[in-house]
Amino acid sequence: MKKLIEGFTLQLGSALKIGQSVDLVRPGSDIRNILITGMGGSGIGADLVKSLTFGRVPIPITVSKGYNIPQFVSPHTLFIACSYSGNTEETLAAIHKAMLKRAHIICITSGGKMLELAKEYNLFWLQIPGGSKSPRANIGYLMVSLLYALYHTNLIGAAFMKETENAIEYLDRGEKAIQAEAELIAKKLRGKLPIIYCDERLKAMAMRFQNQINENAKQLAHINTFPEMNHNEIVGWQFPEAVLQQAQVIYLYSDHDHERVEKRMEICRDIFEKKSNPIIDIVAEGASLLEQYYYLIHLTDWISYFLARENGVDADAVEAEQFVKEELNKAK
């Protein structure tokens, strides 16, 4: 896991080259909606790209995580299936359903059954390097590939390419400082329940952080967003007192937070700190939202790695996930 996190910018650079070398055929009919499907580390890339393209893509983007697909899928749907391994059973089931609806399908995978399916039925595909046992640590390949899928179908422009190049340079230059900050934050999270709050725009980033804490550090975490949590969860900050005392609130910030959300977060700071511990502020760095996402991904990945070390666990291992898969295979 340490090597995979260290190689994040190399991954982004490689993904740019792969995306530039692929020429996906334009859809035969007009695209009226987009459905991206994927699970776990593959699915979170879809959430991140949906968030990043909010307000930039003129048609709805839906993310689906499961065996089924929405009723609206049709020949006018761009259906993007993401599975790092290519063998995710939920995503494969969703592809078969999309094929019956004659959707325009693009597969993003390293191989497996998905690539075989794409070749057999002449679906479009974008192949990324495989061989890793940790799909979650290949988020750079998955995100950039998704952006290229949207670019090649004329749904977004080319700005993300330069922004990715900028992020690579920025992260490489600041690597030591990023790791140092991550290690300090991880020490504060040991033995605590991380509660991650942010603007709704950063929800996918908070989900990614939560997932990494879960899988790498083997530790529970919770997320919610402003302003929604001010209409319900804020009232729950009374009990159980023993849990609240062990909570560690983390605020994620970006330059794209709504100004009223920033005011809400400051108003609520006193409420949280009276019940728990001083809030940890994590502020995104970078010139664009995409660059800031890359920064937050890299910083929080390091936090989850150092937290795994604090907890004395192997960041790579996911025994519980493997147990579920093995039991499901027995039930076939």
Buried (B, 14 or more C-beta within 10 A) or exposed (E): BBEBBBBBBEBBBBBBEBBEEBEBEEBEEEBEBBBBBBBBBBBBBBBBBBBBBBEEBEEEBBBBBEBEBEEEBBBBBBBBBBBBBBBBBBBBBBBEBBBEBBBBBBBBBBBBBBBEBBEEEEBBBBBBBBEBEBBBBBBBBBBBBBBBBBBBBEBBEEEBBEBBBBBBEBBEEBBEEBBEBBBEBBEBBBEBBBBBBBBBBBBBBBBBBBBBBBBBBBBEBBBBBBBEBBEEBBEEBEEEEEEBEEBBBBBBBBEBBEEEBBEBBEEBBEEBEEBBBEBBEBEBBBEBBBBBBBBBBBBBBBBBBBBBBBBEBEBBBBEEEEEEEEEEEEEE
